[in-house]
C-alpha cells in the first residue's frame, strides 16, 4: 500500500526544472496545478503497490490530479473533520494513515512527516512501513522513487525487521 499526498510531493512549492510557463488559468482553479509532472503517474504505478490518496484534496484528487497523471480513481483516506493535532507532536494524518493500513505494510509519501511520525509508526504499526518525507520545494524526485522502489524490493525478497526506516 502506498499513501500519496498531493501538495508538496506531487505539486511542489517551487517550479520544477523544465516546467512550461503558465499561459492561461487552469480550469481547476488551482494556481499551481501546472507543476504536476505527468510522468509521476506511471512512476507511481510502476512501484506496484496499491495507491491511496492521503491528502486534504480528498476526492478532488481523483477528479483533478489523478487524470492529469494518468491514474485510475484511487481510494481516499478519510481524515477526521476536526483540525486538532494527533497529539504528542505527531502529524495530524499519522493515526488515520495507520488505521487505514491496518495490519498491512505501507509506504507513506508526504512532505510534512517527521522523525516523530517515523518512530510512532515503527513502535505501533504491526508491519513494516516506510514513512518517507518528500522535499516540498522539489516534489517527488528520481531519488525518492529509487528509495521507495528499493524498500519495496527488500520487502518482497526478505522480510525486513518490523518497523520503518
N, C-alpha and C positions, 0 to 999 in steps of 0.2 A: 504494500500500500504506500502511495506517495502523495503526501499532502502538499498542495501548492498554494502559496499566497500570490496575489497579483501585484499590488503596489510595492515596488522595490525589486522583487525578483523578476517579474515579467515586464513591468513598466518602471524602468529605473528613473531615479530623480534627476539624472543628467542625461543629455543626449548620448546615444551610443555612437561610436565612430561609424560614419557612413550613413547615418540616418538622413533620409531625404528631408529637405525643408518643408515646412507646413505651407501648403498653398491655399487651402480653404479650411474652414472649421469642419471637424468631423461630425457626421450626423448623430453620433452617440452623445455629443456634447462634452465628452471628456477631453480636456485640453492636452493631455499627454499620451493619448491612445496611439499616436503615430510612433511612439517609442517601442511598441511591441515588435519583437523580431519574429517574423513568420516562421523562421527555422526552429524556434523554440518548441513549437508543437510537435514536429517529427522527432526532435531530440527527446522530449518528454516521453512520447510513445515508445521510442526505442529502448528506454530504460526497462520496460517490460512489467512494471508494477501497475496495480490498479490506481489510476489517478483520481484524486478527490480534491475539490476546491476547499481551501481553508483560508477564506478571505472575507472581508467586510462587504465585498461585492455581492456575496451570497449568490442567488440565482442569476443576477445580471452577468456574472462571469460566464455563464453558459450562453447568454444572449449577445453579449458584446465582445468578450475576449476570446472565448473558445472558437467561434467561427473564423476569426482573423488568424488563428494559429492552426486551423485545420483539425481541431479537437472535436470529438463527439461530445454530446452532453454528458457532463460528469456529475456524480453525487456532490452534494454541498454539505459541509459540516454546519450544523445548526448551533450557533453560539447563543449564550444567554442574552436576554434583552437588556439586562442591566449593564451599566458601564463600570461596575466595581471591579477592581483588580482581583485576581485569584487569591491573593494573599501571599505572604512570605516572599515577596519580590518576584513571584512568577509572572510570566506574560499572561495576559488575560485569556489567551487562546489555549494555553497548555492543557488544562484539565479537560476541555471539550475535545481536543485532538486525541488525548489519551483515551477518553471514553469511547470515541468513535472507533479507534483502533482496536479496542477491547483486548483480546489476547493475541493479536497479530503483530508481526514485525512491521516496522514502518520507517519511512523517511519523511522528514518534515522540512520543507524549503521555505524559509521566512527570513525577512531582513531584521526582525526585532527580537529574535530569541537570544538568550544569553547563557552563560555557563550555569547559572542557577536553574534554568529550564532543562539543560542537558543533565545536570545532576539529579533533578527531580525525576525525570523520565528514567534515567539509569536506575535509581533507587526504588521506584514504584511501578514501573511498567514490567509485566512478566516476560516480555520478549525483547529481542534486540531492536534497537532504534537508532537512527542517525538523525539527530536534530542539527540541521545544517543552516548556518547563518549565511545568507547571500548579501553581499555588499549592496546597499540600496542605491548608491550612485552608479554602479556598473551594471546591475541586473545579473541574471544568470550568465556565467561565462563558460568557456570550454573547460576551465579548471574545475568549476562546480560540477559540471556534468561528468567529468572524469572521476572525481571523488565519489560521487553517488554511484556511478557505474561500478567502480572497483568495490565499494562497500556491498552492493547488491551481489556482485560476483562472489565475493567472500562468503556472503550469507548462503548462497546456493551450493557452494562446494563443501565447506567445512563449517559446521555450526560454530559461530563465534561465541565467545564468552557472553553471557547475558549483559545487557547494558548498552549504552550508546557511547559513541566517540565524541 
